[in-house]
Amino acid sequence: MLRNVLKKVLLILLVVVVYQNWGKIERVFNPSQVVPEQVRANAKVVLYSTEWCGYCKQSRRFLDQKGIPYREFDIEKDAQARKAYEALGGGGIPFIDVNGTLIRGYDPDAIMAALK
């Protein structure tokens, strides 16, 4: 009985971990979607987000999938990040600064355009 419960708990944990890291996992199996090294090396990407935001999760997954390095700040947990977010104009999450181009919301095309 206890063994079956432990198996179910481990299975659920495995599913959660895979779901949270899907972008990184997908990049391993589909390297053709990775952004060229030159672009990634020069990318300066800052993601202002919250933990609960679904579009923030999609943004993380997209950046991970493309192999784009980024710094992430939770504007609810970090007062300095909140001030920086507001100084840039804020106005919703995710809020992404890509090489100086400000992108509001989840917009993969705008992210890729700003990287070029």
Sine and cosine of phi, psi and omega as CSV:
sin_phi,cos_phi,sin_psi,cos_psi,sin_omega,cos_omega
0.00,0.00,-0.80,0.60,-0.01,-1.00
-0.89,0.45,-0.61,0.79,0.01,-1.00
-0.89,0.46,-0.66,0.75,0.02,-1.00
-0.91,0.42,-0.63,0.78,0.02,-1.00
-0.91,0.42,-0.68,0.73,0.01,-1.00
-0.90,0.44,-0.63,0.77,0.04,-1.00
-0.88,0.47,-0.68,0.73,0.00,-1.00
-0.91,0.42,-0.67,0.74,0.01,-1.00
-0.90,0.44,-0.70,0.72,0.02,-1.00
-0.90,0.44,-0.63,0.78,0.03,-1.00
-0.90,0.44,-0.69,0.73,0.02,-1.00
-0.89,0.45,-0.68,0.73,0.03,-1.00
-0.88,0.47,-0.66,0.75,0.02,-1.00
-0.88,0.47,-0.70,0.71,0.01,-1.00
-0.89,0.46,-0.67,0.74,0.01,-1.00
-0.89,0.45,-0.71,0.70,-0.01,-1.00
-0.90,0.44,-0.68,0.73,0.02,-1.00
-0.89,0.45,-0.68,0.73,0.00,-1.00
-0.88,0.48,-0.70,0.71,-0.04,-1.00
-0.93,0.37,-0.44,0.90,-0.05,-1.00
-0.92,-0.39,0.36,0.93,-0.10,-0.99
-0.85,0.53,-0.63,0.78,0.00,-1.00
-0.86,0.51,-0.69,0.73,0.01,-1.00
-0.93,0.37,-0.64,0.76,0.01,-1.00
-0.91,0.41,-0.69,0.72,-0.02,-1.00
-0.89,0.45,-0.59,0.80,0.01,-1.00
-0.89,0.46,-0.57,0.82,0.01,-1.00
-0.91,0.42,-0.64,0.77,-0.07,-1.00
-1.00,-0.01,-0.21,0.98,-0.02,-1.00
-0.67,-0.75,0.93,0.38,-0.08,-1.00
-0.92,0.38,-0.24,0.97,-0.01,-1.00
-0.92,0.40,-0.32,0.95,-0.01,-1.00
-1.00,-0.01,0.06,1.00,-0.01,-1.00
-0.98,0.21,0.65,-0.76,0.03,-1.00
-0.94,0.34,0.60,-0.80,-0.01,-1.00
-0.81,0.59,0.54,-0.84,-0.06,-1.00
-0.83,0.56,-0.66,0.75,-0.01,-1.00
-0.85,0.53,-0.69,0.72,-0.01,-1.00
-0.93,0.38,-0.70,0.72,0.00,-1.00
-0.90,0.45,-0.62,0.78,-0.04,-1.00
-0.91,0.41,-0.54,0.84,-0.03,-1.00
-1.00,-0.07,-0.06,1.00,-0.07,-1.00
-0.95,0.30,0.75,-0.67,0.12,-0.99
-0.85,-0.52,0.99,-0.13,-0.10,-1.00
-0.86,-0.50,0.79,-0.61,0.06,-1.00
-0.83,-0.56,0.80,-0.59,-0.01,-1.00
-0.94,-0.34,0.89,-0.47,0.11,-0.99
-0.99,-0.13,0.83,-0.56,-0.16,-0.99
-0.50,-0.87,-0.06,-1.00,0.19,-0.98
-0.74,-0.67,0.26,-0.97,-0.04,-1.00
-0.94,0.35,-0.58,0.81,-0.14,-0.99
-1.00,0.04,-0.18,0.98,-0.13,-0.99
-0.97,0.26,0.85,-0.52,0.01,-1.00
-0.92,0.40,-0.62,0.78,0.03,-1.00
-0.94,0.34,-0.50,0.87,0.09,-1.00
-0.91,0.42,-0.66,0.75,0.04,-1.00
-0.89,0.45,-0.65,0.76,0.04,-1.00
-0.91,0.42,-0.63,0.78,0.02,-1.00
-0.90,0.44,-0.71,0.70,0.05,-1.00
-0.85,0.53,-0.73,0.68,-0.03,-1.00
-0.88,0.48,-0.68,0.73,0.01,-1.00
-0.89,0.46,-0.75,0.66,-0.01,-1.00
-0.88,0.47,-0.68,0.74,0.04,-1.00
-0.90,0.44,-0.69,0.73,-0.02,-1.00
-0.87,0.49,-0.63,0.78,-0.03,-1.00
-1.00,0.10,-0.11,0.99,0.01,-1.00
0.96,0.28,0.43,0.90,-0.03,-1.00
-1.00,0.00,0.87,-0.49,0.03,-1.00
-0.95,0.32,0.59,-0.81,0.00,-1.00
-0.46,-0.89,0.38,-0.93,0.14,-0.99
-0.95,-0.30,0.67,-0.75,-0.03,-1.00
-0.86,-0.50,0.67,-0.74,0.04,-1.00
-0.79,-0.62,0.78,-0.62,0.06,-1.00
-1.00,0.05,0.93,-0.38,-0.10,-0.99
-0.96,0.28,-0.17,0.99,0.07,-1.00
-1.00,0.00,-0.42,0.91,-0.08,-1.00
-0.97,-0.24,-0.29,0.96,-0.10,-0.99
-0.83,-0.55,0.95,-0.32,-0.06,-1.00
-0.90,0.45,-0.61,0.79,0.02,-1.00
-0.91,0.41,-0.66,0.75,0.04,-1.00
-0.90,0.44,-0.64,0.77,0.03,-1.00
-0.87,0.49,-0.67,0.74,0.02,-1.00
-0.91,0.42,-0.68,0.73,0.03,-1.00
-0.89,0.46,-0.69,0.73,0.03,-1.00
-0.86,0.51,-0.73,0.68,0.00,-1.00
-0.92,0.39,-0.61,0.79,0.02,-1.00
-0.90,0.45,-0.51,0.86,0.03,-1.00
-0.99,0.15,-0.14,0.99,0.02,-1.00
0.91,-0.41,-0.22,0.97,0.05,-1.00
0.69,0.73,-0.72,-0.69,0.10,-0.99
1.00,0.01,0.54,0.84,0.06,-1.00
0.85,-0.52,0.28,-0.96,0.00,-1.00
-0.77,-0.64,0.43,-0.90,-0.13,0.99
-0.92,0.39,0.44,-0.90,0.05,-1.00
-0.82,-0.58,0.89,-0.46,-0.16,-0.99
-0.85,-0.53,0.78,-0.63,0.09,-1.00
-0.97,-0.23,0.94,-0.35,0.00,-1.00
-0.91,-0.41,0.97,-0.26,0.00,-1.00
0.77,0.63,0.60,0.80,0.03,-1.00
1.00,-0.03,-0.17,0.98,0.07,-1.00
-1.00,0.00,0.82,-0.57,-0.04,-1.00
-1.00,-0.06,0.79,-0.61,-0.05,-1.00
-0.84,-0.54,0.84,-0.54,0.04,-1.00
-0.99,-0.17,0.78,-0.63,0.01,-1.00
1.00,0.05,0.08,-1.00,0.00,-1.00
-1.00,0.08,0.94,-0.34,-0.05,-1.00
-0.61,-0.79,1.00,0.08,-0.04,-1.00
-0.83,0.56,-0.63,0.78,-0.01,-1.00
-0.90,0.43,-0.66,0.75,0.02,-1.00
-0.92,0.39,-0.60,0.80,0.04,-1.00
-0.89,0.46,-0.75,0.66,-0.02,-1.00
-0.89,0.45,-0.64,0.77,0.01,-1.00
-0.90,0.43,-0.63,0.77,-0.02,-1.00
-0.95,0.32,-0.39,0.92,0.02,-1.00
-0.97,0.25,-0.38,0.92,-0.08,-1.00
-0.99,0.11,0.00,0.00,0.00,0.00
